[in-house]
Amino acid sequence: MRKRGKLVVLLGLCGLAGGLAVFAILAGRADSNHAGHQADEHHAQEHHAGGALPPGVTEGGQAAFAAIQQIAALLAADPATDWDRVDLEGLRLHLIDMDNVTLRAAVAVQNVDGGARFTVTAAAPDVTASIRRMVLAHAAAMTGADGMRMEAAEIPGGARLEVTGPDARKIRGLGFIGLMTVGMHHQAHHLALARGADPHAH
């Protein structure tokens, strides 16, 4: 059961793209390797510098680290992984962009017919660059989702995102950061980036 739970975590992390194929690869091995993996895990825990881990302790200690750890484990479990193309450093930089936009951007909101306009800026140049990369890529990827139209453009200090659609109340209620979470494309992009592809190629 513990092994099956890990498989579900990995499936969710690889998102809509490629998840089922990876699940099939891992699930096919789960039963035959279950006993051996349990023994290996027990051995590793006993020899961990901090001693055996308490049951249920799986968190990597920091969200970005945990995300990279899970992607790395998925790649290691997939025999088709091309290690010459793997780029976990690129994934780390993408997660920095996500962190900057989520925690360090200033957002001004203006209601428009059918939705809202978000002016997203920052004084720090690195945060400004993160805003532009994230907002423009998200608008290109998700316009049309749930009938919403997303238009983005660079402005001094950041980017402007205008979202309109059939449910203006929902758009305004979600707000900028809620709209940035629409869709499950982030997980698929993280896996694609880790495999050495452009995470914002569509």
Secondary structure, 3 states (H helix, E strand, C coil): CHHHHHHHHHHHHCCCCCHHHHHHHHHHHHHHHHHHHHHHHHHHHHCCCCCCCCCCCCCCCCHHHHHHHHHHHHHHHCCCCCCCCCCHHHHHHHHHHHHHHHHHCEEEEEEECCEEEEEEECCCHHHHHHHHHHHHHHHHHHCCHHHCEEEEEEECCEEEEEEECCCHHHHHHHHHHHHHCCCCHHHHHHHHHHCCCCCCCC
